[in-house]
Amino acid sequence: MVAAPFGALIVAWYGSLQHETIHGHPTRSRRLNRAIGGLPLSLWVPYAIYRETHIQHHRHSGRRLTEIGRDPESFYLPPGYLASVGRVHRLILQANCTLLGRLLLGPLLAIATFWSEEYRRARHDRRRRNIWIGHALASALLLVWVCGVCRISVWSYLFLVVYPGIAITHLRSFAEHQADDQSLLRTNVVEAHPLLALLFLNNNLHVAHHAYPHVPWHELPDIWRQMKHRGVRCGRIFNGYAEVPQDYLWRPFITAEHPLMKRQDAPG
């Protein structure tokens, strides 16, 4: 399928656009932004739930980033979790801390974890069930269009378009956050090539985005330059996405379990 790589890029770029709509762009109308960003191209997450969890991710002005139970976008596991699972599962979770593992296994782990959590919530939450019913109907209509109009099989769309599209998004998010005693050092920046910056709508300038979450994507480069000139305190600044695999293709960027939480602090 020759067009599959372009389809994966579209899925990844549309995820960046969805992120923009959550932060109030490109229009001032929440309803219109929802219509722009609400297509279920990646299939696995309803827009309404993505919006809800991402807004929670931005709460507390970054003071709770990476914390389990407070940051829904944290990749960390609770202390002691690895000891509670089998050897193969443990190896997969540890591999997910490397870039190669995040790209190959990360989408599957993210989907499985998210769906299992949502299933538990939806059993006791009618609103959640209604969101998923609407999402399932919209996804079915999308697949009818993909198969009937575009002549793409479901399996080709899932494994050659959606899965690599999610993996591309994981490339961007891989080095965005890590645990640190100082909250200002929990967010990093990747100064990407202009084409990748366009693909990610400058969300790679993640420190600037967290400092000014309501600023549109095209203003972030100027804001980041000003922040650097002022000597902003932040985590690591990567010189492009080539630097990320150089350091972390095989080596873990983070630990699987949260390194700063105590076992009694873990939720559940």
LOTI-582954 format. One record per residue (C-alpha): x, y, z. Coordinates in pm, 1 decimal, padded with zeros to 6 digits. Layout:
# residues N
        x        y        z
        X        Y        Z
...
END
This chain:
# residues 268
        x        y        z
  00000.0  00000.0  00000.0
  00200.9  00292.6 -00134.8
 -00013.0  00564.9  00025.6
  00005.3  00416.6  00376.5
  00300.9  00629.6  00498.9
  00116.9  00944.5  00392.9
 -00192.9  00820.2  00571.0
  00009.7  00765.3  00888.7
  00145.9  01119.9  00864.4
 -00207.3  01253.1  00823.4
 -00322.9  01063.2  01133.1
 -00028.1  01203.5  01331.8
 -00080.3  01559.1  01202.2
 -00452.3  01542.1  01273.0
 -00369.4  01443.6  01629.9
 -00166.8  01765.7  01651.0
 -00466.7  01956.6  01514.8
 -00695.6  01793.7  01770.6
 -00455.9  01912.4  02039.1
 -00483.9  02267.8  01902.7
 -00863.3  02256.7  01908.5
 -00858.4  02152.9  02274.3
 -00658.5  02467.9  02352.0
 -00901.7  02697.0  02173.5
 -00771.6  02712.2  01817.3
 -00816.4  02770.3  01530.3
 -01144.9  02946.4  01619.6
 -01291.5  03096.3  01934.7
 -01591.6  02865.1  01913.1
 -01558.9  02550.5  02121.4
 -01836.8  02388.3  01918.3
 -01667.3  02464.6  01586.8
 -01329.7  02351.2  01717.5
 -01490.2  02027.5  01831.8
 -01631.8  01976.7  01483.2
 -01286.0  02038.6  01332.9
 -01103.7  01807.7  01573.3
 -01368.6  01546.2  01640.2
 -01306.3  01303.1  01354.9
 -01196.4  00964.8  01497.3
 -00912.5  00911.4  01248.5
 -00700.0  00721.8  01500.6
 -01007.6  00526.5  01621.2
 -00880.1  00447.0  01971.5
 -00971.4  00754.4  02179.7
 -01294.3  00957.4  02183.3
 -01231.8  01328.3  02134.6
 -01436.6  01422.9  02442.4
 -01225.8  01202.4  02669.8
 -00900.5  01318.7  02510.8
 -01006.6  01678.3  02574.0
 -01099.3  01603.0  02934.9
 -00775.3  01421.8  03020.1
 -00554.2  01671.8  02838.3
 -00704.4  01965.8  03025.0
 -00634.1  01774.6  03346.7
 -00275.2  01725.5  03227.6
 -00237.7  02105.0  03218.6
 -00380.8  02173.3  03563.2
 -00175.9  02296.6  03859.3
  00060.0  02498.7  03632.6
  00287.3  02198.9  03583.3
  00335.7  02122.2  03953.3
  00175.1  01776.7  03916.6
  00324.8  01669.2  03584.8
  00419.6  01297.9  03568.2
  00250.3  01226.6  03904.3
  00039.5  00911.1  03895.7
 -00324.6  00980.6  03972.9
 -00284.9  01351.2  03898.8
 -00136.8  01353.5  03549.2
 -00344.0  01129.5  03318.3
 -00072.5  01149.9  03050.3
  00202.6  01014.6  03274.3
  00389.4  00713.5  03138.1
  00501.1  00604.9  03485.4
  00377.7  00302.0  03675.8
  00313.3  00292.6  04052.1
  00597.9  00175.1  04275.6
  00596.0 -00203.8  04308.6
  00392.0 -00259.7  03992.4
  00663.6 -00449.6  03805.8
  00685.3 -00706.5  04083.6
  00312.7 -00776.3  04044.6
  00327.3 -00883.6  03678.5
  00486.4 -01171.6  03490.8
  00834.2 -01168.2  03340.4
  00725.6 -01108.4  02980.8
  00487.8 -00831.0  03081.0
  00765.4 -00676.1  03290.1
  01008.6 -00682.8  02997.7
  00751.4 -00517.9  02770.4
  00686.2 -00240.3  03021.1
  01058.4 -00179.5  03062.4
  01111.3 -00181.2  02685.8
  00844.1  00087.2  02658.0
  01084.2  00323.1  02835.4
  01321.3  00308.9  02536.0
  01246.1  00487.6  02210.3
  01246.4  00165.9  02006.6
  01005.6  00002.9  02249.3
  00783.5  00311.4  02259.1
  00754.3  00316.2  01880.2
  00697.4 -00058.5  01835.9
  00504.3 -00149.7  02150.0
  00391.1  00188.3  02281.6
  00074.9  00222.5  02071.7
 -00046.1 -00124.8  02171.3
  00028.6 -00064.9  02539.6
 -00136.2  00278.2  02534.6
 -00450.6  00145.6  02368.7
 -00477.4 -00160.8  02594.2
 -00422.7  00042.3  02913.1
 -00660.0  00318.5  02808.1
 -00937.7  00081.5  02701.9
 -00916.0 -00127.7  03017.1
 -00939.2  00183.4  03235.4
 -01225.7  00322.8  03029.1
 -01413.8 -00006.3  03046.6
 -01402.3  00004.9  03426.2
 -01519.3  00366.3  03430.6
 -01792.8  00321.5  03171.9
 -01949.8  00036.7  03370.5
 -02047.8  00287.9  03641.3
 -02072.2  00611.7  03440.3
 -02359.4  00662.8  03195.4
 -02200.3  00974.3  03050.3
 -01886.0  00775.4  02973.1
 -02089.2  00500.7  02808.3
 -02271.2  00753.6  02590.2
 -01939.0  00903.9  02479.3
 -01813.1  00560.5  02377.8
 -02136.3  00473.7  02196.1
 -02110.9  00796.3  01994.9
 -01744.5  00730.1  01927.2
 -01816.1  00374.1  01811.1
 -02081.6  00497.4  01567.7
 -01852.5  00769.4  01431.0
 -01566.9  00519.6  01395.1
 -01795.3  00278.0  01210.0
 -01895.1  00552.5  00965.4
 -01529.9  00641.7  00915.7
 -01442.7  00280.0  00835.9
 -01731.3  00259.2  00590.1
 -01579.8  00557.2  00409.4
 -01225.6  00414.9  00432.3
 -01330.2  00075.4  00296.1
 -01610.1  00173.8  00061.2
 -01480.2  00498.3 -00088.1
 -01103.5  00479.9 -00042.8
 -01088.4  00103.9 -00110.5
 -00859.4  00045.6  00187.7
 -00911.2 -00271.3  00388.6
 -00977.4 -00243.7  00760.7
 -00657.0 -00432.6  00843.4
 -00447.8 -00209.1  00615.6
 -00595.6  00099.8  00778.3
 -00537.8 -00033.0  01129.7
 -00183.0 -00163.5  01088.3
 -00038.2  00049.4  00805.4
 -00202.1  00383.6  00880.2
 -00337.2  00411.3  01235.7
 -00069.1  00217.0  01426.5
  00230.6  00395.1  01266.6
  00041.7  00725.2  01298.9
  00017.1  00671.9  01674.4
  00385.0  00570.3  01679.2
  00480.0  00901.4  01514.7
  00290.6  01082.9  01787.9
  00480.2  00875.5  02043.7
  00805.1  00993.2  01887.8
  00702.1  01346.0  01976.2
  00580.9  01266.9  02326.7
  00862.7  01025.7  02417.1
  01096.6  01284.1  02570.5
  00845.1  01553.3  02667.2
  00831.9  01486.4  03041.7
  01029.0  01308.6  03312.1
  01000.7  01297.7  03689.8
  01205.9  01546.8  03888.6
  01193.7  01693.5  04238.0
  01169.1  02037.5  04077.9
  00854.5  02076.6  03868.2
  01024.2  02326.2  03633.3
  01261.9  02051.0  03522.4
  00990.4  01800.5  03432.3
  00932.2  01933.7  03081.1
  01174.1  01919.3  02787.9
  01203.7  02068.9  02440.9
  01302.6  01917.0  02107.8
  01408.0  02187.7  01862.6
  01283.1  02005.2  01555.2
  01337.6  02044.6  01182.8
  01068.9  02277.7  01035.3
  00889.5  01987.4  00864.8
  00863.5  01790.5  01187.5
  00768.9  02106.9  01373.3
  00484.4  02149.7  01122.5
  00380.5  01786.6  01166.7
  00365.4  01837.4  01542.6
  00235.9  02197.6  01517.3
  00527.0  02309.2  01736.0
  00411.0  02099.1  02030.2
  00772.4  01979.6  02039.3
  00847.9  02319.3  02198.0
  00679.2  02172.3  02500.0
  00812.5  02408.5  02765.2
  00668.0  02705.1  02576.0
  00339.8  02523.0  02528.7
  00305.6  02445.4  02899.5
  00400.0  02799.1  02995.5
  00144.5  02945.5  02753.1
 -00107.0  02667.4  02678.3
 -00360.3  02896.9  02511.3
 -00114.5  03040.7  02259.1
 -00165.6  02911.8  01902.0
  00096.1  02684.3  01752.3
  00241.2  02939.4  01508.6
  00335.3  03177.5  01791.6
  00527.1  02921.5  01998.0
  00864.9  02952.4  01815.5
  00890.6  03324.7  01895.7
  00784.2  03264.0  02254.6
  01041.2  02985.8  02291.4
  01319.0  03210.5  02158.0
  01221.7  03476.4  02411.7
  01214.7  03221.9  02692.8
  01560.1  03091.9  02598.6
  01693.5  03446.8  02582.5
  01564.3  03507.3  02936.0
  01736.2  03186.8  03052.0
  01424.9  02985.0  03130.9
  01471.9  02691.8  03368.1
  01352.6  02368.3  03215.2
  01454.3  02010.0  03153.1
  01670.5  01903.2  02864.5
  01679.0  02081.0  02527.7
  01732.0  01830.4  02245.6
  01894.1  01951.3  01924.7
  01641.7  01787.0  01692.0
  01477.6  01445.3  01686.8
  01795.4  01278.7  01561.3
  01944.0  01336.4  01907.0
  01665.8  01143.4  02080.0
  01740.0  00801.6  01920.6
  02113.1  00863.7  01950.0
  02074.5  00864.0  02327.2
  01762.8  00658.2  02392.7
  01691.6  00416.5  02108.7
  01799.1  00123.9  02328.7
  01850.4  00303.1  02659.5
  01558.5  00395.9  02889.4
  01466.7  00764.3  02901.1
  01261.4  00714.0  03216.3
  01221.4  00435.6  03470.0
  00909.6  00222.0  03436.1
  00801.0  00295.1  03793.9
  00779.1  00650.0  03920.7
  01113.4  00715.2  04093.6
  00988.5  00980.8  04337.4
  00669.4  00820.4  04464.9
  00658.8  00595.9  04767.4
  00456.5  00274.6  04757.1
  00199.2  00413.5  05000.1
  00149.5  00720.6  04777.7
  00051.3  00516.1  04473.7
 -00319.8  00529.3  04382.1
 -00522.3  00215.2  04443.5
END
